[in-house]
Amino acid sequence: MLNKEHTIRISVVMPAFNIEKYIGRAIKSVLSQTRPADEIIVVDDGSTDGTAAEIKKFGEQIRYIHQENSGPGAARNTGIKAARYEWIAFLDGDDEWLSEYLEKQLELLQRNKDLVWSNSNYFCCLCDENRRGPRIEPDRARAILGEKEYFDNYFLAGRHKAIACSDTVLIRREVFEEAGLFQENLRISEDIDMWWRIGYRWPKVGYVAEPLAIYHMPKQGGLTDEFKHKNLQIHIDLLEQHLKSAAEYHQLEQFESLASYLVTSWIRGMLFENNAEGIQNLLERFGYLVKPGFRVVVRLLIVWPGLTAGICHAISRVVRFLKLRRQIIRRPVRSRK
């Protein structure tokens, strides 16, 4: 357990926009922490529904800030500037923490006082469909960590799916003075851009293998549609920009390892939607980052787009079956009395 006298003081920053249905759940998850936050700042980014009224129900338990709609990056920046304490934790207003989130994170930081940022595993949840699973299996995460509670390099950790999520990042405030604040011109992936900028300067990052938050995913199709249209170009431009930055910070080899994982994941997602044009675009720009065998197979698949989706969905069904089978085999058998 943590010391009763908290040596680390935390400001929680929560951006919120038109999420009246969920914001109360998020705030309650922070208020129910076994180690309370030192302050909770909710930034209402110009909501036009009942979000403000839901936030205000909590009264003086939170600090409420309203601003004109400017995007999630601007909302987080407003919260950072308003924060009173030396550590900043983020939670999106439609997600939630498990009750030991802050306690587990701070225990890690107290044991590793040289760290300036930390994050944790989390659950990805399609809760309307009663489907939930960890971002990375905890046992696998512990195996990658070895005897340590941190990764020596954030980008190499990301290659193993231990990628930071806005809901699980805890950062010393002074980090933003050097790395800068969130890019407000980015309406998506502004958080990814931020973690990468921090990763160049402070590669070493704490990590709790146990899932400590719940990321409520959009319904299936949302992310794929996003990549099929203008947002794909945003991700491409961002990746190209950071490949240059990584070289400047002598982190290119490590960053390319993560970039390879990301590009491969994007291509696999687009195969399910027969997005041959998007795949071709990625291969032209980043083909050198993916494995040659995978690149050849993908080029063959996009030649027969009608067959591709069927193959991908068949593979997906087999993978789901094997995962379910493993869960059944691992499930302990209860003795009958």
ZAMARGU-4260 file (C-alpha; in steps of 0.2 Angstrom, whole numbers, plus 5000, padded with zeros to 4 digits):
<rodrens>
0) 5000/5000/5000 | 5005/5018/4997 | 5011/5029/5012 | 4997/5038/5020 | 5006/5054/5017
5) 5005/5056/4998 | 5022/5060/4991 | 5015/5062/4973 | 5000/5074/4970 | 4989/5072/4955
10) 4978/5082/4944 | 4966/5072/4934 | 4961/5080/4917 | 4945/5074/4909 | 4940/5082/4892
15) 4921/5080/4888 | 4911/5084/4873 | 4892/5079/4870 | 4893/5063/4881 | 4880/5066/4894
20) 4876/5048/4894 | 4894/5043/4900 | 4902/5058/4909 | 4894/5053/4926 | 4901/5035/4925
25) 4918/5042/4921 | 4918/5055/4935 | 4912/5041/4948 | 4926/5030/4943 | 4938/5043/4948
30) 4929/5048/4964 | 4929/5029/4969 | 4948/5027/4968 | 4956/5018/4983 | 4969/5032/4982
35) 4959/5048/4979 | 4965/5061/4966 | 4971/5077/4973 | 4960/5087/4960 | 4948/5082/4946
40) 4947/5095/4932 | 4933/5092/4919 | 4934/5102/4903 | 4918/5104/4894 | 4923/5107/4876
45) 4908/5116/4870 | 4895/5103/4873 | 4877/5106/4866 | 4868/5092/4875 | 4866/5089/4894
50) 4884/5086/4897 | 4887/5102/4907 | 4872/5098/4918 | 4878/5080/4922 | 4895/5087/4927
55) 4888/5100/4938 | 4879/5087/4948 | 4895/5083/4957 | 4897/5100/4964 | 4913/5105/4972
60) 4920/5087/4970 | 4926/5093/4953 | 4933/5109/4945 | 4922/5113/4930 | 4929/5122/4915
65) 4919/5127/4900 | 4927/5132/4883 | 4921/5134/4865 | 4923/5118/4855 | 4941/5116/4850
70) 4944/5098/4850 | 4951/5085/4862 | 4969/5092/4861 | 4964/5109/4866 | 4953/5103/4880
75) 4968/5093/4888 | 4979/5108/4886 | 4966/5119/4895 | 4966/5106/4909 | 4985/5105/4910
80) 4987/5124/4911 | 4974/5124/4925 | 4981/5110/4935 | 4988/5114/4952 | 4999/5098/4955
85) 5015/5091/4948 | 5008/5075/4940 | 4994/5074/4927 | 4983/5060/4924 | 4971/5059/4909
90) 4954/5050/4907 | 4942/5053/4892 | 4925/5057/4898 | 4917/5042/4890 | 4929/5029/4897
95) 4932/5024/4915 | 4946/5018/4928 | 4945/5003/4939 | 4946/5007/4957 | 4964/5003/4960
100) 4971/5013/4945 | 4979/5027/4954 | 4985/5017/4968 | 4994/5004/4957 | 5001/5018/4946
105) 5008/5027/4961 | 5015/5012/4969 | 5025/5009/4954 | 5031/5027/4953 | 5036/5027/4971
110) 5047/5012/4968 | 5055/5019/4952 | 5058/5038/4956 | 5067/5041/4941 | 5052/5039/4929
115) 5043/5054/4923 | 5029/5045/4915 | 5020/5028/4916 | 5005/5019/4909 | 4996/5003/4911
120) 4986/4989/4902 | 4968/4992/4900 | 4952/4983/4894 | 4945/4986/4877 | 4926/4985/4878
125) 4912/4983/4866 | 4901/4983/4881 | 4884/4984/4871 | 4889/4967/4864 | 4895/4961/4881
130) 4913/4959/4874 | 4928/4964/4884 | 4947/4959/4883 | 4964/4966/4889 | 4974/4976/4876
135) 4988/4964/4880 | 4987/4948/4890 | 4994/4952/4907 | 5005/4936/4908 | 5012/4941/4891
140) 5015/4959/4897 | 5024/4952/4913 | 5035/4941/4902 | 5040/4956/4891 | 5044/4966/4906
145) 5054/4953/4914 | 5059/4958/4932 | 5056/4976/4928 | 5041/4988/4931 | 5046/4998/4916
150) 5050/4997/4897 | 5067/5004/4893 | 5060/5010/4876 | 5042/5016/4873 | 5043/5012/4855
155) 5049/4994/4857 | 5036/4992/4870 | 5023/4998/4857 | 5029/4984/4845 | 5022/4972/4858
160) 5005/4981/4860 | 5010/4990/4876 | 5005/5006/4868 | 5000/5021/4879 | 4981/5025/4880
165) 4975/5042/4885 | 4965/5034/4899 | 4981/5026/4907 | 4994/5039/4905 | 5002/5048/4921
170) 5014/5061/4917 | 5025/5073/4927 | 5019/5091/4923 | 5037/5097/4918 | 5037/5085/4904
175) 5025/5096/4894 | 5037/5111/4896 | 5050/5102/4885 | 5039/5091/4874 | 5026/5104/4872
180) 5007/5103/4873 | 4995/5093/4863 | 4993/5099/4844 | 4976/5108/4844 | 4975/5107/4825
185) 4974/5088/4826 | 4956/5082/4829 | 4962/5063/4829 | 4978/5055/4835 | 4983/5071/4845
190) 4987/5059/4859 | 4997/5047/4849 | 5007/5062/4843 | 5010/5067/4861 | 5016/5050/4867
195) 5028/5049/4853 | 5035/5066/4857 | 5038/5061/4875 | 5045/5044/4870 | 5059/5053/4860
200) 5064/5062/4875 | 5060/5050/4889 | 5061/5032/4881 | 5059/5024/4898 | 5041/5022/4903
205) 5033/5013/4918 | 5020/5000/4914 | 5007/4990/4925 | 5003/4974/4917 | 4986/4972/4926
210) 4972/4981/4916 | 4967/4996/4926 | 4955/5005/4915 | 4941/5002/4902 | 4942/5010/4885
215) 4924/5009/4878 | 4927/5006/4859 | 4916/5013/4846 | 4904/5001/4837 | 4912/4990/4824
220) 4915/4999/4808 | 4919/5016/4815 | 4937/5014/4815 | 4938/5006/4798 | 4927/5019/4790
225) 4939/5032/4798 | 4954/5024/4789 | 4944/5023/4773 | 4942/5042/4771 | 4951/5058/4776
230) 4958/5052/4793 | 4969/5039/4784 | 4978/5054/4777 | 4980/5062/4794 | 4988/5045/4800
235) 5000/5044/4785 | 5006/5062/4787 | 5008/5060/4806 | 5019/5044/4803 | 5029/5052/4790
240) 5032/5067/4801 | 5038/5056/4816 | 5049/5046/4805 | 5059/5062/4803 | 5058/5067/4821
245) 5064/5049/4827 | 5079/5051/4816 | 5083/5068/4824 | 5082/5060/4841 | 5092/5045/4836
250) 5077/5034/4839 | 5074/5029/4821 | 5077/5010/4823 | 5066/5009/4838 | 5052/5020/4830
255) 5052/5010/4814 | 5049/4994/4824 | 5033/5002/4831 | 5029/5010/4814 | 5030/4992/4806
260) 5017/4986/4818 | 5005/5000/4815 | 5006/5000/4796 | 5003/4981/4796 | 4988/4983/4808
265) 4981/4996/4797 | 4983/4986/4781 | 4974/4971/4790 | 4960/4981/4795 | 4957/4988/4778
270) 4958/4971/4770 | 4941/4967/4779 | 4934/4982/4770 | 4941/4979/4753 | 4950/4996/4754
275) 4962/4992/4740 | 4966/5010/4737 | 4970/5014/4755 | 4981/4998/4756 | 4990/5003/4740
280) 4993/5020/4747 | 5001/5013/4763 | 5012/5001/4753 | 5018/5015/4742 | 5023/5025/4756
285) 5028/5013/4770 | 5030/4996/4761 | 5048/4995/4767 | 5042/4994/4785 | 5032/4978/4783
290) 5039/4961/4781 | 5042/4956/4762 | 5031/4940/4764 | 5016/4950/4771 | 5019/4963/4757
295) 5018/4950/4743 | 5002/4942/4751 | 4993/4958/4752 | 4997/4963/4734 | 4990/4947/4729
300) 4974/4949/4739 | 4970/4966/4733 | 4970/4959/4715 | 4954/4949/4720 | 4945/4961/4732
305) 4929/4950/4732 | 4938/4935/4738 | 4948/4945/4751 | 4935/4949/4763 | 4928/4931/4763
310) 4945/4925/4768 | 4948/4938/4781 | 4932/4935/4789 | 4935/4916/4789 | 4952/4918/4797
315) 4943/4930/4810 | 4930/4916/4815 | 4944/4903/4817 | 4954/4915/4828 | 4939/4919/4839
320) 4935/4900/4840 | 4953/4896/4845 | 4953/4910/4859 | 4937/4904/4866 | 4943/4886/4866
325) 4959/4892/4876 | 4948/4901/4888 | 4937/4885/4891 | 4953/4874/4893 | 4960/4886/4906
330) 4944/4888/4915 | 4946/4879/4932 | 4935/4864/4935 | 4925/4865/4951 | 4924/4850/4961
335) 4906/4843/4964 | 4901/4839/4982
</rodrens>
